[in-house]
Amino acid sequence: MKLIDGQVRKIETKSESKVFFDFEFWGESDEDTYGLLCLVQRSNPANIFITEMNSNELAMSGSEQGLDAVKNRVAKETGVTDLVFPKVVRFDEKKGDTKAGFQAFLKNYEKPIPIYESIFNQFEEAAQVEKLSIDKFKELGGCIQLLGDLCV
């Protein structure tokens, strides 16, 4: 059994203010999170699926075929066909007003904000607006479905 740790990113599109979610995996090393993927249901973006790539999928992981194989497998296992991978297109640096004092200065050293391709319109960008604990995400009606030998 593989233990999953992390938090949920709340992402909002820039023009339409539509919201979807992604999972940020935490681990002691890259090896701990290697092969873990998050998929989102387009018609219900608060429904996210976490799975681990199998050996065949990992062998193709450098290409779109690997992701398609995972998406097809998860669709067969769950019956959900409108699955998408949240795609980060770049990271924007977190900006702060350094004239506002020491706390604002410290905020400049926070991690950059991920900018996503919208799952609703691939030509639109979406930015992380908040990070939620797994429990908070569930309290707000979100659902995380773990597929395979995974636990939170």
Secondary structure, 3 states (H helix, E strand, C coil): CEECEEEEEEEEECCCCCEEEEEEEECCCHHHHCCEEEEEECCEEEEEEEEECCHHHHHCCCCHHHHHHHHHHHHHHHCCCCEECCEEEEEECCCCCHHHCHHHHHHCCCCCEEEEECCCCCCCEEEEEEEECHHHHHHCCCEEEECCCEEC
